[in-house]
Amino acid sequence: MIKPEAHVIRQIASVATQHPDIAEWLEQWRQHELEQLPFASGNTSIYQGRCQVLTELNKFIKDAPTIAAKS
């Protein structure tokens, strides 16, 4: 993931704290994709990539308030 600018981190931190349902929905989506991964057929790298992106995005959203507070 490319490093976002400080104002983007603050906005994501705002979403994480003021709209926790969005973060929860992303976590549920990530979990769903991970559960479907063993059953992926065809080009599994697409499914693996989707899982990786969702995992990184979820981690960023969870860490954004702490990162924003340090800036």
C-alpha positions in Angstrom: 0.0 0.0 0.0 1.3 3.5 -0.8 1.6 5.8 2.2 -1.3 8.2 2.3 -0.8 11.9 3.0 -1.5 13.2 6.5 -4.9 14.6 5.7 -6.0 11.3 4.3 -4.9 9.5 7.4 -6.9 12.0 9.5 -10.0 11.4 7.4 -9.6 7.6 7.7 -9.1 8.0 11.4 -12.3 10.0 11.5 -14.2 7.3 9.7 -12.8 4.6 12.1 -13.9 6.5 15.2 -17.1 8.2 14.0 -18.5 5.5 11.7 -17.4 2.2 13.3 -20.0 0.3 11.3 -18.0 0.9 8.1 -14.9 -0.6 9.7 -17.0 -3.6 10.9 -18.4 -4.1 7.5 -14.9 -4.2 5.9 -13.8 -6.7 8.5 -16.8 -8.9 7.8 -16.0 -8.7 4.0 -12.4 -9.6 4.7 -13.5 -12.6 6.8 -15.9 -13.7 4.1 -13.2 -13.6 1.4 -10.8 -15.5 3.7 -13.4 -18.2 4.3 -14.0 -18.5 0.5 -10.3 -18.7 -0.4 -9.9 -22.5 0.1 -12.7 -23.0 -2.4 -11.4 -20.7 -5.0 -11.0 -22.3 -8.4 -9.3 -21.0 -11.6 -7.0 -18.1 -11.0 -6.5 -18.2 -7.2 -4.1 -15.3 -7.3 -7.1 -13.0 -7.8 -8.7 -14.3 -4.6 -5.5 -14.1 -2.7 -4.9 -10.5 -3.9 -8.4 -9.5 -2.8 -7.7 -11.0 0.6 -4.4 -9.2 0.9 -5.9 -5.8 0.0 -8.8 -6.2 2.4 -6.4 -7.3 5.2 -4.1 -4.3 4.6 -7.1 -1.9 4.4 -8.6 -3.3 7.6 -5.3 -2.9 9.4 -4.9 0.6 8.2 -8.4 1.6 9.3 -7.8 0.1 12.8 -4.4 1.8 13.1 -5.4 5.2 11.6 -6.5 6.8 14.8 -3.2 6.0 16.5 -1.2 7.1 13.4 -3.1 10.4 13.2 -2.6 11.1 16.9 1.2 10.8 16.5 1.2 13.3 13.6 
